[in-house]
Amino acid sequence: MRILENTNFGFVKARTKAYIFSGTLVVLSLVSLAVNGLEYGIDFQGGMEFVVVSDSPLEATRVRSALTDDLGAEPEVKTYGENALLVRTLAQGTIDEVQARVVAGLQADFASVNPTIQGRNVVGPRFAQDLKAGAVYSVIGALLVIFLYILLRFEWKYSVGAIAALVHDVIITLGVFSALHGLVPFSLQFDQTLIAAFLTIVGYSINDTVIVFDRIREYNALFKTDNFAKVMDRSINNTLSRTLITSGTTLLVVLVLFILGGEVLRGFAFALLVGIGIGTYSSVFVASPVVLELHDRFGRR
């Protein structure tokens, strides 16, 4: 199925407006990150976690609401095997004190299903710092591997364009999380799940970018009398149908996940919604224009 057959939009001509738009979003994102920071989860701050078992299944959302007042802040609650939940909290105090507050909160609201603490653990600050460093290294490593892949498949100008688009996507998505945490009715805590979301965004964005790059290379060899800007416009227009259909169907699935996936998955799905939307835009208005600018400055036909 194809839509927008035989389009002839002037993407290259509009690149200056795209630079202004993207530059504004990146600057605002960096300012928000500098001023507001991110709402780090237990994985990156340290905290305590408890395994709660019961005679019958407990709803994570009800447990979260029941323990919020006892712990002083909303805990992270996830399903953990059969008839068990994993409760993670940043509450202050010793682990015995916090466990007593968790038990009291559970018994007050769920005494009929006999909830008990089966296990407990402390996520220390040192471990959290190591995990944070590992998350940064994983994203940087992914960008480096992508740079080398594009370098081998195309050439260095395409590698720079692809990495510029990916950095653009990650910064803006982080900026959205920084600006909106505490303002939306769901958690935007930055944890291991969101690292997976960002790596997914990087992979999705580079896939779309490679499709456009491949068509540019194909048309550059086919239409040898056209200048590079015209070749790029033709390539982007030719892949536009594929880009919109693929991104649209993916965003539709992620939107369903965001609406129906439950509280635990809402932050993950929101990251994908923002990241995939920005990544689709950047493959057309960031990656390709950067290649064109480098081609005009350093390259020849």
C-alpha positions as semicolon CSV with decimal commas, in nm:
position;residue;x (nm);y (nm);z (nm)
1;M;0,000;0,000;0,000
2;R;0,124;0,348;-0,089
3;I;0,002;0,695;-0,003
4;L;0,112;1,035;-0,132
5;E;0,208;0,902;-0,476
6;N;0,437;1,120;-0,692
7;T;0,490;1,390;-0,431
8;N;0,729;1,675;-0,498
9;F;0,770;1,853;-0,165
10;G;1,068;2,085;-0,130
11;F;1,228;1,929;0,177
12;V;1,574;2,065;0,095
13;K;1,441;2,417;0,049
14;A;1,272;2,402;0,390
15;R;1,586;2,289;0,574
16;T;1,661;2,637;0,716
17;K;1,322;2,644;0,890
18;A;1,389;2,288;1,012
19;Y;1,726;2,398;1,155
20;I;1,556;2,679;1,347
21;F;1,280;2,448;1,475
22;S;1,520;2,170;1,577
23;G;1,770;2,412;1,727
24;T;1,497;2,570;1,938
25;L;1,378;2,232;2,065
26;V;1,733;2,121;2,147
27;V;1,813;2,445;2,333
28;L;1,486;2,427;2,530
29;S;1,556;2,062;2,612
30;L;1,908;2,139;2,736
31;V;1,779;2,429;2,947
32;S;1,512;2,206;3,101
33;L;1,768;1,934;3,173
34;A;1,999;2,190;3,336
35;V;1,723;2,353;3,545
36;N;1,481;2,067;3,622
37;G;1,699;1,762;3,569
38;L;1,540;1,418;3,541
39;E;1,326;1,229;3,789
40;Y;1,556;0,932;3,850
41;G;1,408;0,606;3,970
42;I;1,548;0,370;4,231
43;D;1,781;0,214;3,975
44;F;1,977;0,541;3,954
45;Q;1,930;0,680;4,306
46;G;1,936;0,381;4,536
47;G;1,648;0,270;4,755
48;M;1,472;-0,037;4,891
49;E;1,264;-0,311;4,735
50;F;1,027;-0,564;4,889
51;V;0,866;-0,877;4,747
52;V;0,503;-0,895;4,860
53;V;0,317;-1,227;4,836
54;S;-0,052;-1,286;4,905
55;D;-0,314;-1,563;4,898
56;S;-0,469;-1,413;4,582
57;P;-0,341;-1,162;4,326
58;L;-0,317;-0,795;4,423
59;E;-0,362;-0,510;4,177
60;A;-0,043;-0,309;4,143
61;T;-0,233;0,020;4,110
62;R;-0,428;-0,041;4,434
63;V;-0,111;-0,133;4,624
64;R;0,063;0,176;4,490
65;S;-0,220;0,400;4,607
66;A;-0,243;0,228;4,945
67;L;0,129;0,268;5,023
68;T;0,177;0,624;4,898
69;D;0,071;0,789;5,226
70;D;0,262;0,539;5,443
71;L;0,587;0,583;5,250
72;G;0,557;0,957;5,188
73;A;0,588;0,919;4,811
74;E;0,442;0,697;4,541
75;P;0,635;0,367;4,526
76;E;0,711;0,167;4,215
77;V;0,496;-0,149;4,210
78;K;0,528;-0,427;3,952
79;T;0,395;-0,779;3,910
80;Y;0,653;-1,029;4,032
81;G;0,555;-1,387;3,956
82;E;0,235;-1,555;4,067
83;N;0,047;-1,377;4,348
84;A;0,347;-1,153;4,414
85;L;0,442;-0,789;4,364
86;L;0,774;-0,606;4,369
87;V;0,747;-0,283;4,569
88;R;1,035;-0,037;4,527
89;T;1,059;0,286;4,723
90;L;1,284;0,583;4,793
91;A;1,141;0,623;5,145
92;Q;1,381;0,745;5,415
93;G;1,477;0,533;5,716
94;T;1,632;0,194;5,785
95;I;1,510;-0,107;5,592
96;D;1,337;-0,241;5,906
97;E;1,151;0,087;5,956
98;V;1,042;0,106;5,593
99;Q;0,936;-0,262;5,595
100;A;0,720;-0,196;5,900
101;R;0,546;0,091;5,718
102;V;0,493;-0,127;5,410
103;V;0,346;-0,411;5,619
104;A;0,119;-0,171;5,810
105;G;-0,010;-0,018;5,486
106;L;-0,074;-0,357;5,330
107;Q;-0,249;-0,503;5,631
108;A;-0,471;-0,198;5,664
109;D;-0,606;-0,232;5,308
110;F;-0,555;-0,597;5,211
111;A;-0,586;-0,801;5,531
112;S;-0,830;-1,044;5,367
113;V;-0,566;-1,180;5,124
114;N;-0,292;-1,207;5,390
115;P;-0,015;-0,998;5,224
116;T;0,334;-1,067;5,365
117;I;0,692;-0,965;5,287
118;Q;0,880;-1,259;5,136
119;G;1,205;-1,082;5,050
120;R;1,376;-0,746;5,071
121;N;1,683;-0,578;4,929
122;V;1,867;-0,245;4,936
123;V;1,987;-0,078;4,615
124;G;2,292;0,112;4,737
125;P;2,407;0,450;4,600
126;R;2,730;0,298;4,464
127;F;2,537;0,038;4,266
128;A;2,302;0,309;4,142
129;Q;2,596;0,522;4,023
130;D;2,750;0,222;3,845
131;L;2,416;0,152;3,678
132;K;2,384;0,514;3,568
133;A;2,734;0,502;3,416
134;G;2,648;0,174;3,243
135;A;2,335;0,330;3,093
136;V;2,536;0,621;2,953
137;Y;2,799;0,385;2,812
138;S;2,532;0,167;2,650
139;V;2,382;0,464;2,461
140;I;2,725;0,597;2,359
141;G;2,831;0,249;2,251
142;A;2,517;0,212;2,039
143;L;2,588;0,547;1,870
144;L;2,949;0,444;1,801
145;V;2,847;0,112;1,646
146;I;2,586;0,288;1,433
147;F;2,849;0,543;1,320
148;L;3,082;0,262;1,209
149;Y;2,799;0,074;1,037
150;I;2,693;0,378;0,834
151;L;3,060;0,453;0,759
152;L;3,112;0,106;0,614
153;R;2,784;0,098;0,424
154;F;2,793;0,457;0,290
155;E;3,062;0,714;0,377
156;W;3,161;0,947;0,660
157;K;2,920;1,229;0,565
158;Y;2,627;0,992;0,605
159;S;2,764;0,874;0,942
160;V;2,779;1,231;1,071
161;G;2,425;1,298;0,948
162;A;2,290;0,983;1,113
163;I;2,458;1,051;1,449
164;A;2,345;1,416;1,443
165;A;1,985;1,298;1,400
166;L;2,015;1,039;1,680
167;V;2,168;1,287;1,926
168;H;1,890;1,531;1,828
169;D;1,625;1,265;1,903
170;V;1,770;1,160;2,239
171;I;1,821;1,517;2,366
172;I;1,469;1,628;2,274
173;T;1,307;1,316;2,424
174;L;1,507;1,366;2,745
175;G;1,403;1,731;2,743
176;V;1,036;1,635;2,719
177;F;1,075;1,401;3,018
178;S;1,256;1,673;3,212
179;A;0,995;1,940;3,135
180;L;0,689;1,725;3,202
181;H;0,783;1,521;3,509
182;G;0,543;1,612;3,788
183;L;0,301;1,774;3,542
184;V;0,147;1,464;3,385
185;P;-0,072;1,208;3,569
186;F;0,174;0,920;3,521
187;S;0,531;0,848;3,623
188;L;0,820;0,977;3,412
189;Q;1,089;0,829;3,634
190;F;1,409;0,754;3,447
191;D;1,500;0,390;3,510
192;Q;1,626;0,079;3,331
193;T;1,299;0,044;3,141
194;L;1,347;0,387;2,987
195;I;1,703;0,299;2,886
196;A;1,548;0,015;2,685
197;A;1,301;0,266;2,538
198;F;1,582;0,501;2,432
199;L;1,780;0,221;2,269
200;T;1,460;0,124;2,085
201;I;1,419;0,484;1,969
202;V;1,780;0,490;1,845
203;G;1,728;0,165;1,653
204;Y;1,399;0,276;1,500
205;S;1,532;0,617;1,398
206;I;1,845;0,478;1,233
207;N;1,637;0,223;1,041
208;D;1,429;0,501;0,886
209;T;1,740;0,710;0,818
210;V;1,917;0,422;0,642
211;I;1,617;0,374;0,410
212;V;1,639;0,738;0,303
213;F;2,019;0,723;0,269
214;D;1,998;0,410;0,056
215;R;1,756;0,578;-0,185
216;I;1,978;0,888;-0,201
217;R;2,277;0,674;-0,298
218;E;2,069;0,484;-0,555
219;Y;1,932;0,801;-0,717
220;N;2,270;0,974;-0,701
221;A;2,408;0,706;-0,931
222;L;2,093;0,695;-1,148
223;F;2,036;1,069;-1,207
224;K;2,392;1,180;-1,272
225;T;2,298;1,508;-1,440
226;D;2,096;1,636;-1,142
227;N;2,257;1,827;-0,858
228;F;2,276;1,659;-0,519
229;A;2,002;1,873;-0,362
230;K;1,755;1,768;-0,631
231;V;1,856;1,404;-0,593
232;M;1,797;1,429;-0,218
233;D;1,452;1,585;-0,261
234;R;1,353;1,312;-0,507
235;S;1,480;1,041;-0,270
236;I;1,295;1,173;0,033
237;N;0,972;1,215;-0,165
238;N;1,006;0,862;-0,301
239;T;1,044;0,711;0,048
240;L;0,784;0,940;0,208
241;S;0,498;0,692;0,168
242;R;0,696;0,414;0,332
243;T;0,808;0,646;0,614
244;L;0,455;0,765;0,695
245;I;0,296;0,419;0,681
246;T;0,566;0,253;0,893
247;S;0,578;0,533;1,151
248;G;0,200;0,572;1,157
249;T;0,131;0,204;1,223
250;T;0,406;0,186;1,486
251;L;0,277;0,495;1,664
252;L;-0,075;0,351;1,657
253;V;0,042;0,034;1,834
254;V;0,243;0,235;2,088
255;L;-0,057;0,462;2,149
256;V;-0,271;0,157;2,229
257;L;0,006;0,039;2,466
258;F;0,011;0,383;2,628
259;I;-0,366;0,388;2,681
260;L;-0,429;0,024;2,772
261;G;-0,091;-0,103;2,890
262;G;-0,132;0,001;3,250
263;E;0,050;0,242;3,478
264;V;0,379;0,051;3,477
265;L;0,422;0,070;3,097
266;R;0,291;0,424;3,051
267;G;0,629;0,598;3,086
268;F;0,792;0,348;2,848
269;A;0,515;0,393;2,589
270;F;0,528;0,772;2,623
271;A;0,903;0,768;2,553
272;L;0,841;0,564;2,238
273;L;0,562;0,798;2,125
274;V;0,784;1,103;2,156
275;G;1,101;0,936;2,031
276;I;0,952;0,768;1,724
277;G;0,770;1,088;1,625
278;I;1,089;1,295;1,659
279;G;1,294;1,022;1,490
280;T;1,066;1,019;1,185
281;Y;1,101;1,397;1,158
282;S;1,480;1,391;1,204
283;S;1,546;1,134;0,931
284;V;1,401;1,383;0,682
285;F;1,483;1,723;0,830
286;V;1,807;1,659;1,023
287;A;2,003;1,359;0,892
288;S;1,956;1,429;0,521
289;P;2,018;1,808;0,536
290;V;2,339;1,750;0,737
291;V;2,460;1,514;0,463
292;L;2,375;1,780;0,202
293;E;2,565;2,052;0,391
294;L;2,872;1,828;0,425
295;H;2,847;1,727;0,059
296;D;2,834;2,090;-0,054
297;R;3,133;2,177;0,164
298;F;3,357;1,873;0,128
299;G;3,222;1,641;-0,138
300;R;3,208;1,613;-0,515
301;R;2,976;1,426;-0,746
